[in-house]
Structures are given as C-alpha cells and as structure tokens.
C-alpha cells in the first residue's frame, strides 16, 4: 500500500469513475482511500530532500524533439483500427507531452550518459542540435 499526492482530473459519478493525475502507479491499480490535502496539517516545513534526489533536480533537462517518422507512428497508433487508447491521458497531445517530459529527465543508462554527456541547454541564439539520437525500445 502506498501513499501519494494526486490531482483530481475528472469525476464521473454516473459511471463511478475518478480520474487522478500525478500518481506513481500502473493504470488500473485500485485506489483504496481518497482524502483532501490539508496544507496546514500535512505540510512538513522542516522536511529535507535527500542529496541524491536534489542532485537529480540539478541535472540539466534534455531537449527532446520528435522526428517526422516518430510523430507519424504515434498518430498512426492512435488513429488505427482498433485505436490505441491514450488513457489515462485526455488526448494524444497530452500523451506526447508526458513522453517528452519523461525523456527530458534523461533515463539513459550510465554507459550512454558517459558516451554522450548532456551539454545542457544551448546558449541563447545558438542552433539547437542533438547531442544524442537513438531509438527507444520498451519491452
């Protein structure tokens, strides 16, 4: 059993469905209890972030761009017969943003990070060119 802060996206009382965002769970995981967030009682002003978590926030985000082929494949998946469901996202664009935001966190292996270090954001006015390109395969 886990504890997580979530955002209520949609309440569909007629179908008995509650859509939440921000949970670190697999789609379809049962939610046992829902309570409102009460900052006066639940905020911990003396809480500290562990150094390894802080270090991850200080790493530069990767610039993620979509090739034309990747964009076409995503659109093809969601427009096919039968169509690929984008749940729990509301739209294909929301799914695309979630993928981009996840990849921007640089989920590459340490080996790939050593081979292609993240140079950080380009200087203002400098052309944006990829420092790492590749296919991602999820098993």
N, C-alpha and C positions, 0 to 999 in steps of 0.2 A: 504494500500500500504506500503510495506516495502522496506528497503534499505539494501543491503547485498553485501559483497565482495565474489566473486566466482572465481573458476579456470575453464577456458575453457578446457574441456577434449577432445571434438571432434566437428568438424564442418562437417556436411554432407549437402553440398549445393544442391546436386541432389534431396534430399528428404526434404529439408527445415528444417533440424533438427540441433539444437545446444545442446550439452550435457555439463552441468555445474556440478561442484562438490563444496561441501562446503556450499551450501545454506541450510538455516533452513526453508524449505518449504515441503509441501506434493507433491509427484510425480504428475506431470500433472498441477501444478499451473502455470498460464501464467506469463511469464517474459515480462514486458512492455517496458523496455529500457535497453540497454547494453552500458556501457562506459568503456574505458580503465582506469586502476588505474594509477594515476599520483602522485607518492610519493612526488614530490616537491611541489605540490599544495594541496594534500589531507591528508598528514600525519599531525598529531597534536602532536608535541613534548611535549607540556605541558599537554596533556591528562592524567588523573589519572584513575586507576582502582578502582572501589568501593571495600570497605573492604570485603563485602560478596562474591564478585567474587574472590578476591585474596585468601580468605580462602579456596575456592573450589580448587584452584590450589595447595594449600599446603597440602591437604589431600592426603594420600598415595593411589596410584592406587591399585586396586585389581588384584590379579593374577587369570586369567581366563583360565580354562582348559576344554576341551571337553571330555565327556565320549564317549566310543565307540558307544553306542546307539544313542547319540545326533548327532554324526558325520554321522552315517548311515542314520538317519532320514533326515538330511539336504541334503545328497546326493540323497536320495530317492525322496525327494520333487522336486529336480531339474532335475531328470532323468525320472520322471514318465510321464505317458501319460494321459492328456496333461501335459507338463512340466511346473513347476512353474517358472515364469520369475524372474530373478535376477536384472532386471532393477531398478534403474539406474546404477547398478554396471556392470562391464565388464565381471565378471566371478564369479563362486561360491566362489573361494578363496577370491576375493575382498569383497563379502558379508560376509564371515566368519570373515575376519579381522574387518569389520565395526561392526559386532555384538560383537566381543571380545573387541574392543576399547570402545564401548558404555557401556558394562557391567563392564569394568575396572574402570569406573567413579563412581561405587558404587551407583546404582539407587535404592537401597533397602530403605524401609520405615524406619523412625526413630526408630520404635519398633524393627525391625530386626537388625538395627545397634547397638541398646542398647544390644540386646540379644547376638549378635556375633560381637564384635568390631573388626575392621580391625587392625591386629597387624603390618601392614606394610610389606615391603619386608623381606624375611628371611635373616639371617646373611650369609655371604659368606661361602659356604661349607655345610650349614645346609640343611637337606632334606626339600623339598617343600611339605607341607601337607596342605590340605584345612582347613580353619577355618570356612567356611560356605559352605554348599552344599544345593542344592534345585532345584526344578523345577520352571521355569518361565512360566507363562501363560499370554498371551496377549489377551485381549478381543476386 
